[in-house]
Amino acid sequence: MNLTWSALGDRALVLTLDQCDTQAQRQLHWLAKQLAACQGVSETVPGMGNLTLLLESPACPMAPVAKKALALWQERPEAANVGKLHRIPVRYKGPDLHQVAEYTGLTEDKVIARHSQAVYEVAFVGFMPGFAYLTGMDKRLAMPRRAEPRLQVPAGAVAIAGQQTGIYPRQSPGGWQIIGYTDSPLFDINQRPPALLQPGDQIQFEVSRD
């Protein structure tokens, strides 16, 4: 499994895997933590199969940082640890639950059962602060985004798009299929870290009847 790097402007570089699976993604999370303390690096931002390193200044040379990153990659653990497990209650009463059931050929109860029985993993955080892209969803539940995105999706909406699921941490426009809602706070600027879900964390949804 090869890791290569390229410049991203004059203050960042991107490390990219030639192939990626769950274990490789965990190893990238491990690498991000190691490089967070590396001289010249101000921030590490994991993506799906890639890792962006933001440098402290344009004067910081990229090549030594890249060399350090590639050397660390060779020392990566074969089985990198996963992060914290979060149990998040969900009211499965979303406006798109019926459409997901119809598209997949399952009953609404079976959609709920399959969605709530899986253990998910945060591949990366993006789109907006605190929005975690979760892998591990039952493939039977995969469904395209809405043809017309909603102008307002409420905070706490649990939704599906493609083979991933996620939770909107705050109100925003969005095109994912909403199947439920949670009251769990996902982003608080006064907390450290502000985002509840971090790359590598695991999530299990629990059916709430409230």
Summary of the structure (lengths in Angstrom):
residues: 210
radius of gyration: 18.5
end to end distance: 46.5
largest distance: 58.1
contacts: 656
relative contact order: 0.17
helix: 23%
strand: 34%
